[in-house]
């Protein structure tokens, strides 16, 4: 119960933080409201996900709570439910996200341009909503099949004013709609396959934390790919009392699977680039840790911070193949201006 409550609280906190950003305000405007609430499912889901402070399941690279919690609250604000029903819905949603995330290839498909969370959002949301609406196994299977036909996974590069978050929210809402359609008696021919035969499993989900406990939480606003490097720098800076003014170069070695994603520098006017960029995260860790916890990231950022980011390089390595994607590690080497180097490898 404690883990489930924490997931709900953390996700609602992300929604509240997301309401303060330009992306969050744009999401609300698409729904015709000033602030998105659970009654505006697409905008509410988008407001949560874009913050980059939501949780993640590492092996599948699915940010489950950004789908599960909006779907659960979409039902809860319209239909009387009890705690046991909510818990079954949450358990079903996390199970669906992880199992379907595995089925689509999880973290391994990132380089192909596939966004795993987007791919599984409709079926995950349908699982949550279907269980909370009390669908039997057959009806739930139809809900998942309907939702699977509304799934897509590629939306292109993230940039300022991208429709990325809008499309994510729409995917979540489509899953809730699929459950409502199945509840109304609509059906899909069972030749449409369901990976891992999830229909019967989900309908019988026990009340319990289940796979909720397998998710990892990010302590500040960052892509999970850049988190280990940033935390490694923080720990090294504290243990070795590094003077940022004397740091000449920072080398960050990460799995080849996502080095390409985080190797760029922050782009002016693109908030999301500050969360993705390993260089920006480490520069903030070195010079202004408050920036790490600033979800809005409106800037402007100091010349010193941006200059420090230029001294950070990301290097792809195969050294972590044995542990990735179970863990997403980083090895950081900091060279000082006297030639002395400090290094630390961080798996968690």
Rosetta blueprint (number, residue, H / E / L):
1 X L
2 X H
3 X H
4 X H
5 X H
6 X H
7 X H
8 X H
9 X H
10 X H
11 X H
12 X H
13 X H
14 X H
15 X H
16 X H
17 X H
18 X H
19 X L
20 X L
21 X L
22 X H
23 X H
24 X H
25 X H
26 X H
27 X H
28 X H
29 X H
30 X H
31 X L
32 X L
33 X L
34 X L
35 X L
36 X L
37 X L
38 X L
39 X L
40 X L
41 X H
42 X H
43 X H
44 X H
45 X H
46 X H
47 X H
48 X H
49 X H
50 X L
51 X L
52 X L
53 X L
54 X L
55 X L
56 X E
57 X E
58 X L
59 X L
60 X L
61 X L
62 X E
63 X L
64 X L
65 X H
66 X H
67 X H
68 X H
69 X H
70 X H
71 X H
72 X H
73 X H
74 X H
75 X H
76 X H
77 X L
78 X L
79 X L
80 X L
81 X L
82 X L
83 X H
84 X H
85 X H
86 X H
87 X H
88 X H
89 X H
90 X H
91 X H
92 X H
93 X H
94 X H
95 X H
96 X H
97 X H
98 X H
99 X H
100 X H
101 X H
102 X H
103 X H
104 X L
105 X L
106 X H
107 X H
108 X H
109 X H
110 X H
111 X H
112 X H
113 X L
114 X L
115 X L
116 X H
117 X H
118 X H
119 X H
120 X H
121 X H
122 X H
123 X H
124 X H
125 X H
126 X H
127 X H
128 X H
129 X H
130 X H
131 X H
132 X H
133 X L
134 X L
135 X L
136 X L
137 X H
138 X H
139 X H
140 X H
141 X H
142 X H
143 X H
144 X H
145 X H
146 X H
147 X H
148 X H
149 X L
150 X L
151 X L
152 X L
153 X L
154 X L
155 X L
156 X L
157 X L
158 X L
159 X L
160 X L
161 X L
162 X L
163 X L
164 X H
165 X H
166 X H
167 X H
168 X H
169 X H
170 X H
171 X H
172 X H
173 X H
174 X H
175 X H
176 X H
177 X H
178 X H
179 X H
180 X H
181 X H
182 X H
183 X H
184 X L
185 X L
186 X L
187 X L
188 X L
189 X L
190 X L
191 X L
192 X L
193 X L
194 X L
195 X H
196 X H
197 X H
198 X H
199 X H
200 X H
201 X H
202 X H
203 X H
204 X L
205 X L
206 X L
207 X L
208 X L
209 X L
210 X H
211 X H
212 X H
213 X H
214 X H
215 X L
216 X E
217 X L
218 X L
219 X L
220 X L
221 X L
222 X L
223 X L
224 X H
225 X H
226 X H
227 X H
228 X H
229 X H
230 X H
231 X H
232 X H
233 X H
234 X H
235 X H
236 X H
237 X H
238 X H
239 X H
240 X H
241 X L
242 X L
243 X L
244 X H
245 X H
246 X H
247 X E
248 X E
249 X E
250 X E
251 X E
252 X E
253 X E
254 X E
255 X E
256 X H
257 X H
258 X H
259 X H
260 X H
261 X H
262 X H
263 X L
264 X L
265 X L
266 X L
267 X L
268 X L
269 X L
270 X L
271 X H
272 X H
273 X H
274 X H
275 X H
276 X H
277 X L
278 X H
279 X H
280 X H
281 X H
282 X H
283 X H
284 X H
285 X H
286 X H
287 X H
288 X L
289 X H
290 X H
291 X H
292 X H
293 X L
294 X L
295 X L
296 X L
297 X L
298 X L
299 X L
300 X L
301 X L
302 X L
303 X H
304 X H
305 X H
306 X H
307 X H
308 X H
309 X H
310 X L
311 X L
312 X E
313 X E
314 X E
315 X E
316 X E
317 X E
318 X L
319 X L
320 X L
321 X L
322 X L
323 X L
324 X L
325 X L
326 X L
327 X L
328 X L
329 X L
330 X E
331 X E
332 X E
333 X E
334 X E
335 X E
336 X E
337 X L
338 X L
339 X L
340 X L
341 X E
342 X E
343 X E
344 X E
345 X E
346 X E
347 X L
348 X L
